[in-house]
Structure formats: C-alpha cells, structure tokens
Amino acid sequence: MTETRKLAAILAADVVGFSRLAGADEERTLARMRALRGDLVDPTIAVHRGRVVKRTGDGAIVEFRSAVDAVRCAIEIQNGMAKRNAGVPEDKRIVFRIGIHVGDVIEEADGDLMGDGVNIAVRLEGICEPGRLCLSAAAYEHARDRVKESFADLGEQRLKNIARPVRVYALRPEFDGASPARERREPPRLSLVVLPFANIGGDASQEYFADGVTESLTTDLSRIAGAFVIGRSTAFTYKGKAADLKHIGRELNVRYILEGSVQRGGGRMRINVQLIEAETGAHLWAERFDKPLADLFDMQDEIVSRLANRLGQELAGAEAKRAERAVNPDSMDHYFLGLEHFNKGGGGGAGPRDLDKGRSHFDRALELDPDNVDALVSRAWTDLVFLAFWLSEDRQKRLRSAEADLRKALKLRPDDANAHCAMGTLHMHSSRALQGIAECERALALDRNLAMAHAMIGVGKYFAGRSAETEAHVLEALRISPRDIVAWTWMYVAGAAKFYAGLYEESVAWFNRSIALNPNTAASRFWLAAVLARLGLLEEAREATRAGLELNPGFTIARIRSMAFSDNPIYLAGRERAYEGMRLAGVPEK
C-alpha cells in the first residue's frame, strides 16, 4: 500500500442530536438528510472544489485545496440550513456543527485521509456551537482577509486526544446593517443578474470566451417568460471586482444572482456556474461543464442553451418555494405552485394526481387574473399531457379547453414561444401534424433554445408518417436540455418511431431509457411490451405488460385505438403492428 503526505484544508461536519432525531422518526430523518445532501451540501461542496473523503450517517469529512474554499463552503451550508430551518419546530430541525483545520495529512491509496490534520478538524467540530463553525488558527490565518464574515477568538483550547492546545476561532452571528425588509422594494419575480464570468485559467486570450458566455446567457435568459434580467452593461460594471452578493442583490433589486468561472487547461475547457439567492446568499443550484476543446463558439452555444433551459426550471422551482410561504398567494404564486406540480406529474411524479393539483392551481391563478398568459399556457399543456400519456376519456373537452386557452394566450402575447409550441402540439394531437410542425418551427424562431419545440417537431414527423426523421429531432432536444424533466417523453417518441421503422432493438433501447428516467410511465411499458413480443421475447413482454397495468389498470387496446392522433395511413399501419404486439404481450383488448 502506498501513502502520501500533503497539506490540506479539512472540513468536518456533523448533525447535532442526530440519534434523537432518528429515534423519533428514523425514516423521515434519513429522507431529509438525503434531500439536504442532494440539494444543498453536495452542490455547495462541488462549487468550492471540495472532495468528500468519507461520510458517516450524519456527517462528513471533506478535503479542500484552499482554506478559503473550505470556509466559504461551510458558511454557505450554514446559511442554507438556517433558511431551511425557518419555521421548522426546534426539536425537528437538522442543525450542523462544522470544524475546519489546515494541516498535514496522510493520503492512502484509496483516497482516505488520516492524521492530526483530520483529527483536529473533527475535534473542532465537537466543540462548535450548533449552526456555527470553528476554525483552527492555521485555517483562520488563511481565510481571515478573504471572507467578509467576522470571527471571535476563543483562545487556546484543549481538544480530546490532541497533544497540544489549539487556538480556536468561532464564526460570529452575522449582522446585517441594511434597512429593515419592510422598507425595501420587493424584487420582481424571476429577477436576475448574470455577473461577468471569471477567467481563472490565467490565459488572457480566453477572456473573450468568458465574456461571450456572460453576454449570451444574459440574452437567452431574457427570453424566459416573466423574467427580469439586468442588462449586460450594468452587469459588466462588476467585472473584476470582489462581489458582496447580498449588496449586489439590494443594489440591483434582484432576487437571484448567477455567477461562474471559465478555465482552460490540458486541452479541455471547464465552466462552473452557480445560482444564488441574493437575499440570503444561499446556493440554490450549481452545474459544471468539462469538455474537450473544439470550436469555442459551438461550445459556447451548447453550454448557454443547456444553462438557459436548466435555469428556467430552477428559477421556477425557487419561486414555487417562495409561493408556498405566501400568506395570501396571488395569481403568479398559484402559477408557480401549479408549475411545480405539473413538473412532478410530467416529469415522473404521481402522474395524474400531480397534474390535477397543478391544474387546480392554474385555475385559481386565472380566477385571480384571467389574463395570466403563463397560467393559460400551462393549463393547456396539462390537458395535452393528459391526452397524450394518460388517455383521458374526456378528450374533446380537453382539446377544446386547451385550444381556447392557447388562442387567448397568443392574442395577449403573440410572440410567446412556449404558447406556439403548445399550439403546435395541439394541432398534432388533432390530426394536423404538418400544421403542428409549422407552429413549432415558429416557436424555435422565437426561442432557439426551446428543447420541447425540437422534440415536438419529431413527434409531428412521426404522426405524418416520416418516423425515420424523428430521432434526429429528439437527439437535438436532448443535446439542448439533457436533463429536462420531460425528456422521458421524447425518448418514448423516439422508441415508437424506431418501432415503426422496424428497428426493434433500437426501439427497446429507447423505451428502456424512457422507463429508467420515469419509472411511473405506463405508456412506455406497453409499447416496450409490444416490441418485445414482436422480437419473440414473450416472457419479458408480459412482464412489461404487468408493470404497465399496475400503473394504469384501465389501459386497453380498444382505448388506445380510439386515441389515434393522425389519419396518415403509414402512421395507422404502424399502430396496427403495435396493437398486434400488445395482444401477444397480454394487454387486454377491452
């Protein structure tokens, strides 16, 4: 076994009273811990270039190359926890203690760390007050002038099993001298500034690329419905300056701040980006792109389009959480709450239950403001999802409702790309595939990053009997938004198109991808059953049918036959082959 000595900044974190919390409600406590790791702790560690060395049930040891990174990471985690604990009864709060030390450690072959450098961080965590962090003198000397927070000198402390006393510094309670919240202007919803991306690779020739990403993101995020994005000229006044993000949020009156960095080295380009809530400084989301150097402008377009799609979803989720806390929700609050449920239902949640909850919020939003375009379009999308994937029996009623909502939305906002895409989808589900394709092409002319429009053009080609062209459009949608909440539907369509082309093995692969992304989809399972049956794999086909019927017990061949969305003869012939496969797989006829 080989081992290496090195200097490292070590962060040790632990949950206060974890045994008590787990004893009171073990399942819920563990679920909350998993959620915190996924939503707050792990993304924040990643943003600050930390490496999780080991986890315990209620804590972790994390290595950083920089004490400043470790301290900033700890502060952001504690700020995020304070926000999440607001309104939670004290006896049910999850609260961290964090200790940080810079010292010599031994790294073993498997990446584990040992030595006093680790032990001191653990002991510092043990003497820390709940919700705070303690630094050794070594860590404090590195970080003291590089973080705005202040620390109290606790003097030399005797730490268990540590030979010499260690001078300890504790984070003081934060003091915000700004005027009371009631005297401030309330920032607009979805208000955002994209700060100039930092070029941290030392290669001055890459400055233009970092600035290009900043400018393109500012432009593309401005296309998000209802977004208020600070212009590039104002944002670039912060270039090269140390940023107090809370101050910037107050100065520009925005809710969210997007910042990032660009680094080139070793034939690769790495871009880190993070979304921050301006009021609290809490990190809401982070993403990293690590790609081989190719055409920089093509790479810039790809990264910007992915970020724009993902950020639209993240901002909507953040606004939904705000709406949950509203005492008297207004129309837009109900819109964001509806969108959260729609995303769960469309993205693999409880399906019809979540879609119904979402629609009820859209209904309420429109009662409060009949001209809320976003609610009109989202209610129409809800009806279309019911039609396409849950074989809603009130088909004509939902089609009429969706069409009325979309016509009103486009009258109020003629250049709404999402509304044009939804109208195109409605045409496709009303045996007007070519008209639907034209509407989706109009949507792309308005917003080149609208991944759904690319995917729906693929659907239109499938309905029009041109299924060989479908996969290319689905792949383009996935390139632009690879982790889209409805990507499983695009994979479903690609699978059906491959079935029509007689490429059964490729069809199976697409349906399996759809199911893996959304295990709650019944539609993909019934089509998978049909393909497997055509391949002669009857046992596997019947298992897929069984799983599908568990999710949608009312599914029958007669019912799906009545829901054909095109009268194109090639499309209809392919459907008949699918019905034959479903019969072999044991799908009920009626």
C-alpha positions as CSV (number, residue, x, y, z in Angstrom):
1,M,0.0,0.0,0.0
2,T,1.3,3.5,-0.9
3,E,0.6,6.6,1.1
4,T,1.4,10.3,0.5
5,R,1.8,13.2,2.9
6,K,0.4,16.6,1.9
7,L,-1.1,19.8,3.2
8,A,-4.8,20.1,3.0
9,A,-7.8,22.1,4.4
10,I,-10.1,19.6,6.1
11,L,-13.8,20.3,6.9
12,A,-15.6,18.1,9.4
13,A,-19.3,18.3,9.7
14,D,-21.8,16.6,12.0
15,V,-25.5,16.8,12.8
16,V,-26.4,18.0,16.3
17,G,-28.6,15.4,18.2
18,F,-28.8,13.0,15.2
19,S,-29.6,10.0,17.4
20,R,-32.5,11.8,18.9
21,L,-33.9,12.9,15.6
22,A,-33.5,9.4,14.1
23,G,-35.0,7.8,17.2
24,A,-38.1,10.0,16.9
25,D,-38.6,9.4,13.2
26,E,-35.8,7.4,11.5
27,E,-37.3,7.2,8.0
28,R,-38.2,10.8,7.7
29,T,-34.9,12.0,9.2
30,L,-32.9,9.9,6.7
31,A,-35.0,11.1,3.9
32,R,-34.4,14.7,4.9
33,M,-30.7,14.1,5.2
34,R,-30.6,12.6,1.6
35,A,-32.5,15.6,0.4
36,L,-30.1,18.1,2.1
37,R,-27.1,16.3,0.6
38,G,-28.6,16.4,-2.9
39,D,-30.0,19.9,-2.8
40,L,-27.5,21.8,-0.6
41,V,-24.5,20.1,0.8
42,D,-23.1,18.2,-2.2
43,P,-23.7,21.0,-4.7
44,T,-22.1,23.6,-2.4
45,I,-19.0,21.3,-1.8
46,A,-18.7,20.8,-5.6
47,V,-18.9,24.6,-6.3
48,H,-16.0,25.1,-3.9
49,R,-13.9,22.3,-5.3
50,G,-14.2,20.1,-2.3
51,R,-13.8,16.3,-2.2
52,V,-15.9,14.2,0.1
53,V,-13.4,11.8,1.7
54,K,-15.8,9.8,3.8
55,R,-19.4,10.0,5.1
56,T,-20.9,8.9,8.3
57,G,-24.6,8.5,8.8
58,D,-24.9,12.1,10.0
59,G,-21.7,13.8,8.9
60,A,-18.8,14.0,6.5
61,I,-15.1,14.7,6.2
62,V,-14.3,16.9,3.2
63,E,-10.9,17.9,1.7
64,F,-10.2,21.3,0.1
65,R,-7.1,22.6,-1.5
66,S,-7.8,26.1,-0.1
67,A,-8.9,27.1,3.4
68,V,-10.8,30.0,1.9
69,D,-12.8,27.5,-0.2
70,A,-13.5,25.4,2.9
71,V,-14.6,28.4,5.0
72,R,-16.8,29.8,2.2
73,C,-18.4,26.4,1.7
74,A,-19.1,26.0,5.4
75,I,-20.7,29.5,5.6
76,E,-22.9,28.8,2.7
77,I,-24.0,25.5,4.0
78,Q,-24.9,27.0,7.4
79,N,-26.7,29.9,5.8
80,G,-28.6,27.4,3.6
81,M,-29.5,25.4,6.7
82,A,-30.7,28.4,8.6
83,K,-33.1,29.2,5.7
84,R,-34.4,25.6,5.5
85,N,-35.0,25.5,9.3
86,A,-37.0,28.7,9.3
87,G,-40.5,27.8,10.5
88,V,-39.5,24.2,11.5
89,P,-40.1,23.3,15.1
90,E,-36.9,23.5,17.1
91,D,-37.0,19.8,18.1
92,K,-37.2,18.7,14.4
93,R,-34.5,20.9,12.9
94,I,-31.4,19.4,11.3
95,V,-28.5,21.5,12.5
96,F,-24.9,21.1,11.6
97,R,-21.7,21.8,13.5
98,I,-18.6,22.4,11.4
99,G,-14.9,22.4,12.2
100,I,-12.1,23.4,9.7
101,H,-8.3,22.9,10.1
102,V,-5.3,23.3,7.7
103,G,-2.6,20.8,8.4
104,D,-0.5,17.8,7.3
105,V,-2.5,14.7,6.3
106,I,-1.6,11.2,5.0
107,E,-3.5,10.2,1.9
108,E,-3.8,6.4,1.4
109,A,-4.0,4.6,-1.9
110,D,-7.8,4.5,-1.7
111,G,-8.0,8.3,-1.2
112,D,-8.8,8.1,2.5
113,L,-7.1,10.7,4.7
114,M,-5.6,10.2,8.2
115,G,-3.5,12.1,10.7
116,D,-3.8,15.1,13.0
117,G,-4.9,17.3,10.2
118,V,-8.1,15.3,10.1
119,N,-8.4,14.7,13.8
120,I,-8.1,18.4,14.8
121,A,-11.0,19.3,12.3
122,V,-13.1,16.6,13.9
123,R,-12.4,17.8,17.4
124,L,-13.1,21.4,16.4
125,E,-16.5,20.3,15.1
126,G,-17.1,18.7,18.5
127,I,-16.7,21.9,20.5
128,C,-18.6,24.1,17.9
129,E,-21.9,25.7,18.8
130,P,-24.9,24.4,16.7
131,G,-25.4,26.1,13.4
132,R,-21.9,27.7,13.6
133,L,-18.3,26.8,12.6
134,C,-15.0,26.8,14.3
135,L,-11.6,27.3,12.7
136,S,-8.1,26.5,13.9
137,A,-5.6,29.3,13.9
138,A,-4.0,27.8,10.9
139,A,-7.2,27.9,8.9
140,Y,-8.1,31.4,10.2
141,E,-4.8,32.9,9.1
142,H,-5.5,31.8,5.5
143,A,-9.2,32.9,5.5
144,R,-9.4,36.0,7.7
145,D,-8.9,38.6,5.0
146,R,-10.7,36.7,2.2
147,V,-14.2,36.3,3.7
148,K,-16.4,39.2,4.9
149,E,-17.7,37.3,7.9
150,S,-16.0,38.0,11.3
151,F,-14.7,35.5,13.8
152,A,-14.3,35.6,17.6
153,D,-11.0,34.5,19.1
154,L,-11.8,31.7,21.7
155,G,-8.2,31.4,22.7
156,E,-6.3,28.1,23.1
157,Q,-8.5,25.1,23.6
158,R,-7.6,21.6,24.8
159,L,-9.0,19.2,22.3
160,K,-9.6,15.5,23.0
161,N,-6.6,13.3,22.0
162,I,-4.7,16.2,20.6
163,A,-1.3,16.7,22.3
164,R,-1.0,20.5,22.1
165,P,-3.6,23.2,22.7
166,V,-5.2,24.7,19.5
167,R,-6.2,28.3,19.2
168,V,-9.8,28.4,18.0
169,Y,-11.9,31.0,16.2
170,A,-15.7,30.8,16.0
171,L,-17.9,32.5,13.5
172,R,-19.8,35.4,15.0
173,P,-23.5,35.8,14.4
174,E,-23.9,37.7,11.2
175,F,-25.0,41.3,11.5
176,D,-26.9,42.8,8.5
177,G,-26.9,46.6,8.8
178,A,-29.2,47.1,5.9
179,S,-32.6,48.7,6.4
180,P,-35.5,46.6,7.5
181,A,-37.1,44.3,4.9
182,R,-40.3,46.2,5.1
183,E,-38.6,49.4,3.9
184,R,-37.0,47.7,0.9
185,R,-38.6,47.4,-2.6
186,E,-39.7,43.9,-3.2
187,P,-37.6,42.5,-6.1
188,P,-39.6,41.3,-9.1
189,R,-40.2,37.6,-9.5
190,L,-37.6,35.9,-11.7
191,S,-35.3,38.9,-11.4
192,L,-31.7,38.0,-12.1
193,V,-28.3,39.4,-12.9
194,V,-25.6,37.4,-14.7
195,L,-22.3,38.6,-13.2
196,P,-19.3,38.5,-15.6
197,F,-17.8,35.0,-15.6
198,A,-14.3,34.9,-14.2
199,N,-11.5,33.7,-16.4
200,I,-9.4,31.8,-13.8
201,G,-7.2,29.8,-16.1
202,G,-4.5,32.6,-16.4
203,D,-4.9,32.6,-20.2
204,A,-5.8,36.1,-21.1
205,S,-6.8,35.0,-24.6
206,Q,-9.8,33.3,-23.1
207,E,-11.2,36.5,-21.7
208,Y,-13.4,36.9,-24.8
209,F,-14.9,33.4,-24.3
210,A,-15.8,34.2,-20.6
211,D,-17.4,37.5,-21.7
212,G,-19.2,35.8,-24.5
213,V,-20.8,33.2,-22.2
214,T,-21.9,36.0,-19.9
215,E,-23.5,38.1,-22.7
216,S,-25.2,35.1,-24.4
217,L,-26.7,33.9,-21.1
218,T,-28.0,37.4,-20.4
219,T,-29.7,37.4,-23.8
220,D,-31.1,33.9,-23.6
221,L,-32.4,34.1,-20.1
222,S,-34.2,37.3,-21.0
223,R,-36.4,35.1,-23.2
224,I,-37.8,33.2,-20.2
225,A,-41.4,34.2,-19.8
226,G,-41.8,36.8,-17.0
227,A,-38.0,37.1,-16.4
228,F,-36.4,40.4,-15.5
229,V,-32.7,40.2,-16.3
230,I,-30.3,43.1,-15.7
231,G,-28.7,44.3,-18.9
232,R,-25.1,43.4,-19.7
233,S,-23.8,47.0,-19.5
234,T,-24.9,47.2,-15.9
235,A,-23.7,43.7,-15.0
236,F,-20.2,44.3,-16.5
237,T,-19.6,47.2,-14.1
238,Y,-18.9,44.4,-11.5
239,K,-16.3,42.8,-13.7
240,G,-13.0,42.1,-11.8
241,K,-14.4,43.4,-8.5
242,A,-14.8,41.4,-5.2
243,A,-18.5,40.8,-5.1
244,D,-20.7,41.1,-2.0
245,L,-23.6,39.2,-3.5
246,K,-26.1,40.4,-0.9
247,H,-25.1,44.0,-1.5
248,I,-25.4,43.5,-5.3
249,G,-28.9,42.0,-4.9
250,R,-30.0,45.0,-2.9
251,E,-28.3,47.5,-5.2
252,L,-29.9,46.0,-8.4
253,N,-33.1,44.9,-6.6
254,V,-32.9,41.3,-7.9
255,R,-33.8,38.0,-6.3
256,Y,-31.2,35.8,-7.9
257,I,-27.6,36.1,-9.0
258,L,-25.8,33.9,-11.5
259,E,-22.0,33.7,-11.3
260,G,-19.5,31.4,-12.8
261,S,-15.9,30.9,-14.0
262,V,-14.1,29.6,-17.1
263,Q,-10.9,27.7,-17.0
264,R,-8.8,26.3,-19.9
265,G,-6.1,23.7,-19.5
266,G,-4.8,20.4,-20.8
267,G,-6.9,20.6,-24.0
268,R,-10.1,21.0,-22.0
269,M,-12.5,23.8,-21.1
270,R,-14.1,23.8,-17.6
271,I,-17.0,26.1,-16.8
272,N,-18.6,26.3,-13.3
273,V,-21.8,28.1,-12.7
274,Q,-23.9,28.7,-9.6
275,L,-27.3,30.2,-8.9
276,I,-27.5,32.2,-5.6
277,E,-30.4,33.7,-3.8
278,A,-29.4,37.3,-3.3
279,E,-31.2,37.9,0.0
280,T,-29.6,35.1,1.9
281,G,-26.5,34.3,-0.2
282,A,-27.7,30.7,-0.2
283,H,-26.6,28.5,-3.2
284,L,-29.7,27.1,-4.9
285,W,-28.1,25.2,-7.8
286,A,-24.7,24.5,-9.3
287,E,-23.5,23.0,-12.6
288,R,-20.1,22.1,-14.1
289,F,-19.2,21.6,-17.8
290,D,-16.0,19.9,-18.5
291,K,-15.5,19.4,-22.2
292,P,-12.6,18.9,-24.7
293,L,-11.6,22.0,-26.6
294,A,-13.3,22.1,-30.0
295,D,-14.8,25.0,-31.8
296,L,-15.2,27.5,-28.9
297,F,-18.2,29.2,-30.4
298,D,-20.1,25.9,-30.9
299,M,-19.2,25.0,-27.3
300,Q,-20.4,28.4,-26.1
301,D,-23.8,27.9,-27.8
302,E,-24.2,24.4,-26.4
303,I,-23.4,25.5,-22.8
304,V,-25.5,28.6,-23.0
305,S,-28.5,26.7,-24.3
306,R,-28.2,24.0,-21.7
307,L,-27.9,26.5,-18.9
308,A,-30.8,28.6,-20.1
309,N,-33.1,25.5,-20.2
310,R,-32.0,24.3,-16.8
311,L,-32.1,27.7,-15.1
312,G,-35.6,28.3,-16.3
313,Q,-36.7,25.2,-14.4
314,E,-34.5,26.0,-11.3
315,L,-35.9,29.6,-11.1
316,A,-39.5,28.3,-11.4
317,G,-38.8,25.8,-8.5
318,A,-37.3,28.6,-6.4
319,E,-40.4,30.8,-7.0
320,A,-42.7,27.8,-6.1
321,K,-40.9,27.5,-2.7
322,R,-41.4,31.2,-2.1
323,A,-45.1,30.9,-3.1
324,E,-45.6,28.1,-0.5
325,R,-44.7,30.6,2.2
326,A,-47.0,33.3,0.9
327,V,-49.8,34.3,3.3
328,N,-52.1,35.5,0.6
329,P,-51.0,33.8,-2.7
330,D,-51.6,35.9,-5.8
331,S,-52.1,34.8,-9.4
332,M,-48.4,34.3,-10.1
333,D,-47.9,32.5,-6.8
334,H,-50.6,30.0,-7.9
335,Y,-48.9,29.8,-11.3
336,F,-45.6,28.7,-9.8
337,L,-47.2,26.3,-7.4
338,G,-49.1,24.8,-10.4
339,L,-45.9,24.6,-12.4
340,E,-44.2,22.7,-9.5
341,H,-47.0,20.0,-9.5
342,F,-47.0,19.9,-13.3
343,N,-43.3,19.3,-13.4
344,K,-43.7,16.5,-10.9
345,G,-46.6,14.9,-12.9
346,G,-45.0,15.4,-16.3
347,G,-41.5,14.5,-15.0
348,G,-42.3,11.2,-13.4
349,G,-44.1,12.1,-10.2
350,A,-47.5,10.8,-9.2
351,G,-48.8,11.4,-12.7
352,P,-52.5,12.3,-12.9
353,R,-52.6,13.3,-9.2
354,D,-49.9,15.8,-9.6
355,L,-51.3,17.0,-12.9
356,D,-54.7,17.5,-11.3
357,K,-53.1,19.5,-8.4
358,G,-51.2,21.6,-10.9
359,R,-54.3,22.3,-13.0
360,S,-56.3,23.4,-9.9
361,H,-53.5,26.0,-9.1
362,F,-53.7,27.2,-12.7
363,D,-57.5,27.5,-12.4
364,R,-57.0,29.6,-9.3
365,A,-54.4,31.8,-10.9
366,L,-56.8,32.5,-13.8
367,E,-59.6,33.3,-11.3
368,L,-57.3,36.0,-9.8
369,D,-56.0,37.2,-13.2
370,P,-57.8,36.0,-16.3
371,D,-55.0,37.4,-18.5
372,N,-52.2,35.5,-16.8
373,V,-50.6,34.1,-20.0
374,D,-48.2,31.8,-18.3
375,A,-51.1,30.1,-16.4
376,L,-53.2,29.8,-19.7
377,V,-50.3,28.1,-21.5
378,S,-49.5,25.8,-18.6
379,R,-53.2,24.8,-18.2
380,A,-53.2,23.9,-21.9
381,W,-50.0,21.8,-21.5
382,T,-51.6,20.0,-18.6
383,D,-54.6,19.0,-20.8
384,L,-52.3,17.9,-23.6
385,V,-50.2,15.7,-21.3
386,F,-53.4,14.0,-20.1
387,L,-54.4,13.4,-23.7
388,A,-51.0,12.0,-24.8
389,F,-50.0,9.9,-21.9
390,W,-53.0,9.1,-19.7
391,L,-55.5,8.6,-22.5
392,S,-58.0,10.9,-20.9
393,E,-61.6,9.9,-21.7
394,D,-62.8,13.5,-22.0
395,R,-60.6,14.0,-25.0
396,Q,-62.7,16.5,-26.9
397,K,-63.4,18.6,-23.8
398,R,-59.7,18.8,-23.0
399,L,-58.8,19.7,-26.7
400,R,-61.4,22.5,-26.7
401,S,-60.2,23.8,-23.4
402,A,-56.5,23.8,-24.4
403,E,-57.3,25.5,-27.7
404,A,-59.3,28.2,-26.1
405,D,-56.5,28.9,-23.5
406,L,-53.8,29.0,-26.2
407,R,-55.8,31.2,-28.6
408,K,-56.3,33.7,-25.7
409,A,-52.6,33.4,-24.7
410,L,-51.4,34.1,-28.2
411,K,-53.8,37.1,-28.6
412,L,-52.3,38.6,-25.4
413,R,-48.7,37.6,-26.2
414,P,-48.3,36.8,-29.9
415,D,-44.5,36.1,-29.6
416,D,-44.7,33.6,-26.7
417,A,-42.6,30.7,-28.0
418,N,-44.0,28.2,-25.4
419,A,-47.6,29.1,-26.5
420,H,-46.7,28.5,-30.1
421,C,-45.1,25.1,-29.2
422,A,-48.2,24.1,-27.2
423,M,-50.4,25.1,-30.1
424,G,-48.3,23.0,-32.4
425,T,-48.6,20.1,-30.1
426,L,-52.4,20.6,-30.0
427,H,-52.5,20.5,-33.8
428,M,-50.5,17.3,-33.9
429,H,-53.0,15.7,-31.5
430,S,-55.8,16.8,-33.7
431,S,-54.7,15.1,-36.9
432,R,-53.0,18.3,-38.2
433,A,-49.3,17.2,-38.0
434,L,-47.9,19.5,-40.7
435,Q,-49.7,22.5,-39.2
436,G,-48.3,21.5,-35.8
437,I,-44.7,21.3,-37.2
438,A,-45.1,24.8,-38.6
439,E,-46.1,26.2,-35.2
440,C,-43.2,24.5,-33.5
441,E,-40.8,25.9,-36.2
442,R,-42.3,29.4,-35.4
443,A,-41.6,28.7,-31.7
444,L,-37.9,27.9,-32.5
445,A,-37.6,31.1,-34.5
446,L,-38.7,33.0,-31.3
447,D,-36.5,30.9,-28.9
448,R,-33.8,28.7,-30.4
449,N,-33.2,27.0,-27.0
450,L,-36.8,25.7,-26.7
451,A,-35.9,22.0,-26.5
452,M,-39.6,21.0,-26.4
453,A,-40.1,22.5,-29.8
454,H,-37.3,20.4,-31.3
455,A,-38.8,17.3,-29.7
456,M,-42.4,18.1,-30.9
457,I,-41.2,18.5,-34.5
458,G,-40.0,14.9,-34.1
459,V,-43.5,13.9,-32.9
460,G,-45.1,15.7,-35.8
461,K,-42.8,13.8,-38.3
462,Y,-43.8,10.6,-36.6
463,F,-47.5,11.4,-36.9
464,A,-47.0,12.4,-40.6
465,G,-45.6,9.0,-41.4
466,R,-41.9,10.2,-41.5
467,S,-40.7,8.4,-38.5
468,A,-37.2,8.0,-39.9
469,E,-36.7,11.7,-39.3
470,T,-37.9,11.7,-35.7
471,E,-34.8,10.6,-33.8
472,A,-32.7,13.5,-35.1
473,H,-35.1,16.0,-33.6
474,V,-35.2,14.1,-30.3
475,L,-31.4,14.0,-30.1
476,E,-31.3,17.8,-30.7
477,A,-33.8,18.3,-27.9
478,L,-31.6,16.1,-25.6
479,R,-28.5,18.0,-26.6
480,I,-30.0,21.3,-25.6
481,S,-31.7,20.0,-22.4
482,P,-30.3,16.6,-21.5
483,R,-31.8,16.6,-18.0
484,D,-35.1,18.1,-18.9
485,I,-38.0,17.0,-16.7
486,V,-40.0,15.7,-19.7
487,A,-37.0,14.1,-21.5
488,W,-38.6,10.7,-20.9
489,T,-41.5,11.6,-23.2
490,W,-39.0,12.4,-26.0
491,M,-37.4,9.1,-25.5
492,Y,-40.8,7.4,-25.7
493,V,-41.5,9.1,-29.1
494,A,-38.1,8.0,-30.4
495,G,-38.9,4.4,-29.3
496,A,-42.2,4.5,-31.2
497,A,-40.5,5.9,-34.3
498,K,-37.9,3.1,-34.3
499,F,-40.7,0.6,-33.9
500,Y,-42.4,2.0,-37.0
501,A,-39.1,1.7,-38.9
502,G,-38.8,-2.0,-37.9
503,L,-35.7,-1.3,-35.8
504,Y,-36.9,-3.2,-32.8
505,E,-33.6,-3.5,-30.9
506,E,-33.1,0.3,-31.1
507,S,-36.8,0.7,-30.1
508,V,-36.3,-1.4,-27.0
509,A,-33.2,0.7,-26.0
510,W,-35.2,4.0,-26.3
511,F,-38.2,2.7,-24.3
512,N,-35.9,1.4,-21.6
513,R,-34.2,4.8,-21.4
514,S,-37.7,6.4,-21.0
515,I,-38.7,4.0,-18.2
516,A,-35.4,4.5,-16.4
517,L,-35.9,8.2,-16.4
518,N,-39.5,8.0,-15.4
519,P,-40.4,4.6,-13.7
520,N,-44.0,5.8,-13.3
521,T,-44.7,5.9,-17.1
522,A,-47.2,3.3,-18.2
523,A,-47.2,4.2,-21.9
524,S,-43.5,3.3,-22.4
525,R,-44.1,-0.1,-20.7
526,F,-47.0,-1.0,-23.0
527,W,-45.0,0.0,-26.1
528,L,-42.0,-1.9,-24.8
529,A,-44.2,-4.9,-24.3
530,A,-45.3,-4.7,-28.0
531,V,-41.7,-4.5,-29.2
532,L,-40.5,-7.4,-27.1
533,A,-43.4,-9.5,-28.3
534,R,-42.5,-8.8,-31.9
535,L,-39.0,-9.9,-31.1
536,G,-40.4,-13.2,-29.7
537,L,-39.5,-12.4,-26.1
538,L,-42.9,-13.2,-24.7
539,E,-42.0,-13.7,-21.1
540,E,-40.3,-10.3,-20.9
541,A,-43.1,-8.7,-22.9
542,R,-45.8,-10.0,-20.4
543,E,-43.7,-8.7,-17.5
544,A,-43.7,-5.3,-19.1
545,T,-47.5,-5.5,-19.6
546,R,-47.9,-6.5,-15.9
547,A,-45.9,-3.5,-14.8
548,G,-47.8,-1.2,-17.1
549,L,-51.2,-2.4,-15.8
550,E,-50.1,-1.8,-12.2
551,L,-49.5,1.9,-13.2
552,N,-52.6,2.2,-15.4
553,P,-55.2,-0.6,-14.8
554,G,-57.7,0.9,-17.2
555,F,-55.4,0.6,-20.3
556,T,-56.8,-1.5,-23.2
557,I,-56.1,-1.9,-26.9
558,A,-59.5,-0.5,-27.7
559,R,-58.9,2.6,-25.6
560,I,-55.5,3.4,-27.2
561,R,-57.0,2.7,-30.7
562,S,-59.6,5.4,-30.0
563,M,-56.9,7.8,-29.2
564,A,-55.0,7.7,-32.6
565,F,-53.6,11.2,-33.2
566,S,-53.3,11.1,-37.0
567,D,-55.1,9.7,-40.0
568,N,-51.9,9.2,-42.0
569,P,-52.0,5.6,-43.5
570,I,-48.3,4.9,-42.7
571,Y,-48.9,6.0,-39.1
572,L,-52.1,3.9,-38.8
573,A,-50.4,0.8,-40.2
574,G,-47.6,1.1,-37.7
575,R,-50.2,1.4,-34.9
576,E,-51.8,-1.9,-36.0
577,R,-48.5,-3.6,-35.7
578,A,-48.1,-2.2,-32.2
579,Y,-51.6,-3.5,-31.3
580,E,-50.7,-7.0,-32.5
581,G,-47.6,-6.9,-30.3
582,M,-49.6,-5.7,-27.4
583,R,-52.1,-8.6,-27.8
584,L,-49.2,-11.1,-27.8
585,A,-47.9,-9.5,-24.7
586,G,-51.2,-9.9,-22.9
587,V,-52.6,-6.3,-23.0
588,P,-56.4,-6.5,-22.6
589,E,-58.4,-6.0,-25.7
590,K,-61.3,-4.1,-24.0
